[in-house]
Amino acid sequence: MLQIRIDQQFAQIGLNITKPFLSMQNIKPQIELTIEEPKLEIHSPRPKIYIDQRECFADKDRRNIEAFTAYWVGIAKNKAQEAIAKISSEGDMLAQIEKGITIEDLAAQAMDTMVDFNVTAVPKQPPKIEADVRPVEIKLHRGTVDLKLHRGRVEPNFQWGKVQVYIEQQNYLKISWEESFNRKV
């Protein structure tokens, strides 16, 4: 009898799979600022006040040398002129004998002179005040802002995926037979 024997093996394939890979490196944008601050300079000169009190002090008989001299020279001239006028008028009166005025009459007349007293507030004139006001000086130094932009960027790193196919096991078909004789009779 004939026996057939069939041995077979299917082929097997193998796969080497490399997965795709994507990585991204982000470099963030940066802003660089250089700032020069503004400066404000303010100069305020002080006002100057001039006060002239010479007339106020003159009312209290306090004068500088020139004013003192001029004042008393004026008074002396007036007094001298008044005295000369009085003496000459008295002389004229005594010269008029027909009127009968005597020295005793002149003495009595001199005694009857009224003295005038006045009360006033000192000083009579206010002081002279002058002000020298100067404006405020303002200087502005403008500030600056310098901006530098360093752009951001994305650096991708991409690796393609791969599939490598290979035969892991070969296929085969083996057919064999055997004859066996049965000789039994």
MARTOR-496892 format. One record per residue (C-alpha): x, y, z; residue number from 0; chain. Coordinates in steps of 0.02 Angstrom, whole numbers, plus 50000, padded with zeros to 5 digits. Example, Ala and Ser with C-alpha at 12.3 -4.5 7.8 and 13.67 -1.06 7.14 Angstrom:
BEGIN
+-------+-------+-------+-----+--------+
|     X |     Y |     Z | num | cadena |
+-------+-------+-------+-----+--------+
| 50615 | 49775 | 50390 |   0 |      A |
| 50684 | 49947 | 50357 |   1 |      A |
+-------+-------+-------+-----+--------+
This chain:
BEGIN
+-------+-------+-------+-----+--------+
|     X |     Y |     Z | num | cadena |
+-------+-------+-------+-----+--------+
| 50000 | 50000 | 50000 |   0 |      A |
| 50056 | 50169 | 49959 |   1 |      A |
| 50057 | 50300 | 50094 |   2 |      A |
| 50075 | 50478 | 50050 |   3 |      A |
| 50135 | 50594 | 50178 |   4 |      A |
| 50121 | 50780 | 50156 |   5 |      A |
| 50213 | 50897 | 50274 |   6 |      A |
| 50187 | 51079 | 50248 |   7 |      A |
| 50235 | 51237 | 50335 |   8 |      A |
| 50158 | 51406 | 50302 |   9 |      A |
| 50269 | 51554 | 50276 |  10 |      A |
| 50275 | 51681 | 50415 |  11 |      A |
| 50323 | 51859 | 50391 |  12 |      A |
| 50399 | 51971 | 50524 |  13 |      A |
| 50374 | 52157 | 50540 |  14 |      A |
| 50500 | 52278 | 50611 |  15 |      A |
| 50395 | 52431 | 50650 |  16 |      A |
| 50475 | 52595 | 50698 |  17 |      A |
| 50341 | 52714 | 50754 |  18 |      A |
| 50348 | 52890 | 50689 |  19 |      A |
| 50417 | 53018 | 50813 |  20 |      A |
| 50381 | 53203 | 50822 |  21 |      A |
| 50455 | 53318 | 50951 |  22 |      A |
| 50448 | 53506 | 50946 |  23 |      A |
| 50564 | 53619 | 51041 |  24 |      A |
| 50489 | 53789 | 51075 |  25 |      A |
| 50602 | 53938 | 51097 |  26 |      A |
| 50490 | 54071 | 51169 |  27 |      A |
| 50496 | 54248 | 51103 |  28 |      A |
| 50585 | 54373 | 51214 |  29 |      A |
| 50566 | 54560 | 51227 |  30 |      A |
| 50716 | 54658 | 51286 |  31 |      A |
| 50676 | 54832 | 51351 |  32 |      A |
| 50804 | 54967 | 51381 |  33 |      A |
| 50720 | 55106 | 51477 |  34 |      A |
| 50794 | 55276 | 51509 |  35 |      A |
| 50682 | 55359 | 51635 |  36 |      A |
| 50622 | 55536 | 51606 |  37 |      A |
| 50693 | 55672 | 51717 |  38 |      A |
| 50603 | 55828 | 51772 |  39 |      A |
| 50709 | 55971 | 51838 |  40 |      A |
| 50619 | 56112 | 51925 |  41 |      A |
| 50713 | 56267 | 51979 |  42 |      A |
| 50611 | 56390 | 52078 |  43 |      A |
| 50711 | 56548 | 52113 |  44 |      A |
| 50656 | 56629 | 52273 |  45 |      A |
| 50566 | 56794 | 52254 |  46 |      A |
| 50659 | 56947 | 52316 |  47 |      A |
| 50567 | 57076 | 52417 |  48 |      A |
| 50636 | 57251 | 52434 |  49 |      A |
| 50569 | 57352 | 52580 |  50 |      A |
| 50613 | 57537 | 52586 |  51 |      A |
| 50579 | 57604 | 52762 |  52 |      A |
| 50676 | 57766 | 52747 |  53 |      A |
| 50519 | 57874 | 52752 |  54 |      A |
| 50450 | 57774 | 52899 |  55 |      A |
| 50611 | 57802 | 52996 |  56 |      A |
| 50614 | 57985 | 52942 |  57 |      A |
| 50444 | 58006 | 53025 |  58 |      A |
| 50527 | 57949 | 53188 |  59 |      A |
| 50676 | 58064 | 53157 |  60 |      A |
| 50789 | 57920 | 53109 |  61 |      A |
| 50873 | 57961 | 52946 |  62 |      A |
| 51031 | 57916 | 52856 |  63 |      A |
| 51170 | 58046 | 52854 |  64 |      A |
| 51120 | 58133 | 52691 |  65 |      A |
| 50935 | 58142 | 52736 |  66 |      A |
| 50977 | 58194 | 52915 |  67 |      A |
| 51087 | 58335 | 52853 |  68 |      A |
| 50962 | 58394 | 52722 |  69 |      A |
| 50818 | 58387 | 52847 |  70 |      A |
| 50904 | 58487 | 52983 |  71 |      A |
| 50978 | 58612 | 52859 |  72 |      A |
| 50801 | 58644 | 52795 |  73 |      A |
| 50735 | 58666 | 52973 |  74 |      A |
| 50880 | 58780 | 53018 |  75 |      A |
| 50848 | 58889 | 52865 |  76 |      A |
| 50663 | 58902 | 52907 |  77 |      A |
| 50699 | 58944 | 53090 |  78 |      A |
| 50830 | 59071 | 53038 |  79 |      A |
| 50711 | 59152 | 52914 |  80 |      A |
| 50571 | 59154 | 53043 |  81 |      A |
| 50688 | 59229 | 53174 |  82 |      A |
| 50750 | 59361 | 53051 |  83 |      A |
| 50570 | 59402 | 53002 |  84 |      A |
| 50517 | 59413 | 53186 |  85 |      A |
| 50666 | 59522 | 53236 |  86 |      A |
| 50640 | 59637 | 53087 |  87 |      A |
| 50452 | 59652 | 53121 |  88 |      A |
| 50487 | 59689 | 53305 |  89 |      A |
| 50616 | 59817 | 53253 |  90 |      A |
| 50490 | 59895 | 53134 |  91 |      A |
| 50362 | 59901 | 53276 |  92 |      A |
| 50485 | 59985 | 53393 |  93 |      A |
| 50533 | 60107 | 53255 |  94 |      A |
| 50354 | 60169 | 53246 |  95 |      A |
| 50359 | 60279 | 53400 |  96 |      A |
| 50192 | 60356 | 53362 |  97 |      A |
| 50104 | 60192 | 53399 |  98 |      A |
| 50180 | 60185 | 53571 |  99 |      A |
| 50236 | 60003 | 53572 | 100 |      A |
| 50363 | 59967 | 53706 | 101 |      A |
| 50482 | 59823 | 53740 | 102 |      A |
| 50366 | 59763 | 53876 | 103 |      A |
| 50227 | 59748 | 53747 | 104 |      A |
| 50340 | 59641 | 53637 | 105 |      A |
| 50388 | 59531 | 53786 | 106 |      A |
| 50206 | 59508 | 53834 | 107 |      A |
| 50163 | 59467 | 53654 | 108 |      A |
| 50301 | 59334 | 53650 | 109 |      A |
| 50232 | 59255 | 53808 | 110 |      A |
| 50058 | 59239 | 53736 | 111 |      A |
| 50110 | 59132 | 53587 | 112 |      A |
| 50007 | 58976 | 53571 | 113 |      A |
| 50099 | 58813 | 53564 | 114 |      A |
| 50017 | 58689 | 53445 | 115 |      A |
| 50021 | 58507 | 53498 | 116 |      A |
| 49971 | 58370 | 53378 | 117 |      A |
| 49957 | 58185 | 53411 | 118 |      A |
| 49991 | 58076 | 53260 | 119 |      A |
| 50032 | 57895 | 53231 | 120 |      A |
| 50208 | 57857 | 53179 | 121 |      A |
| 50249 | 57815 | 53040 | 122 |      A |
| 50140 | 57924 | 52931 | 123 |      A |
| 50194 | 57846 | 52767 | 124 |      A |
| 50189 | 57659 | 52740 | 125 |      A |
| 50350 | 57573 | 52687 | 126 |      A |
| 50379 | 57550 | 52500 | 127 |      A |
| 50376 | 57367 | 52458 | 128 |      A |
| 50433 | 57298 | 52290 | 129 |      A |
| 50437 | 57115 | 52244 | 130 |      A |
| 50547 | 57036 | 52112 | 131 |      A |
| 50456 | 56875 | 52066 | 132 |      A |
| 50539 | 56756 | 51944 | 133 |      A |
| 50449 | 56617 | 51851 | 134 |      A |
| 50480 | 56435 | 51890 | 135 |      A |
| 50604 | 56355 | 51769 | 136 |      A |
| 50555 | 56181 | 51712 | 137 |      A |
| 50665 | 56067 | 51607 | 138 |      A |
| 50599 | 55901 | 51548 | 139 |      A |
| 50721 | 55770 | 51485 | 140 |      A |
| 50615 | 55645 | 51392 | 141 |      A |
| 50638 | 55463 | 51432 | 142 |      A |
| 50662 | 55331 | 51298 | 143 |      A |
| 50609 | 55152 | 51281 | 144 |      A |
| 50710 | 55042 | 51162 | 145 |      A |
| 50625 | 54879 | 51120 | 146 |      A |
| 50714 | 54730 | 51045 | 147 |      A |
| 50611 | 54579 | 50997 | 148 |      A |
| 50697 | 54411 | 50987 | 149 |      A |
| 50573 | 54308 | 50889 | 150 |      A |
| 50522 | 54140 | 50953 | 151 |      A |
| 50538 | 53987 | 50845 | 152 |      A |
| 50485 | 53807 | 50839 | 153 |      A |
| 50615 | 53676 | 50798 | 154 |      A |
| 50529 | 53517 | 50745 | 155 |      A |
| 50615 | 53349 | 50752 | 156 |      A |
| 50519 | 53223 | 50646 | 157 |      A |
| 50571 | 53045 | 50612 | 158 |      A |
| 50470 | 52947 | 50488 | 159 |      A |
| 50396 | 52784 | 50542 | 160 |      A |
| 50459 | 52628 | 50454 | 161 |      A |
| 50390 | 52457 | 50424 | 162 |      A |
| 50517 | 52327 | 50371 | 163 |      A |
| 50445 | 52164 | 50312 | 164 |      A |
| 50551 | 52008 | 50317 | 165 |      A |
| 50518 | 51823 | 50305 | 166 |      A |
| 50530 | 51749 | 50475 | 167 |      A |
| 50490 | 51572 | 50423 | 168 |      A |
| 50502 | 51498 | 50250 | 169 |      A |
| 50356 | 51405 | 50182 | 170 |      A |
| 50380 | 51230 | 50118 | 171 |      A |
| 50285 | 51083 | 50057 | 172 |      A |
| 50358 | 50911 | 50075 | 173 |      A |
| 50272 | 50765 | 49996 | 174 |      A |
| 50338 | 50593 | 50034 | 175 |      A |
| 50268 | 50422 | 50006 | 176 |      A |
| 50306 | 50251 | 50068 | 177 |      A |
| 50266 | 50089 | 49993 | 178 |      A |
| 50236 | 49952 | 50107 | 179 |      A |
| 50208 | 49778 | 50048 | 180 |      A |
| 50096 | 49669 | 50139 | 181 |      A |
| 50145 | 49492 | 50092 | 182 |      A |
| 50035 | 49397 | 50192 | 183 |      A |
| 49939 | 49280 | 50097 | 184 |      A |
+-------+-------+-------+-----+--------+
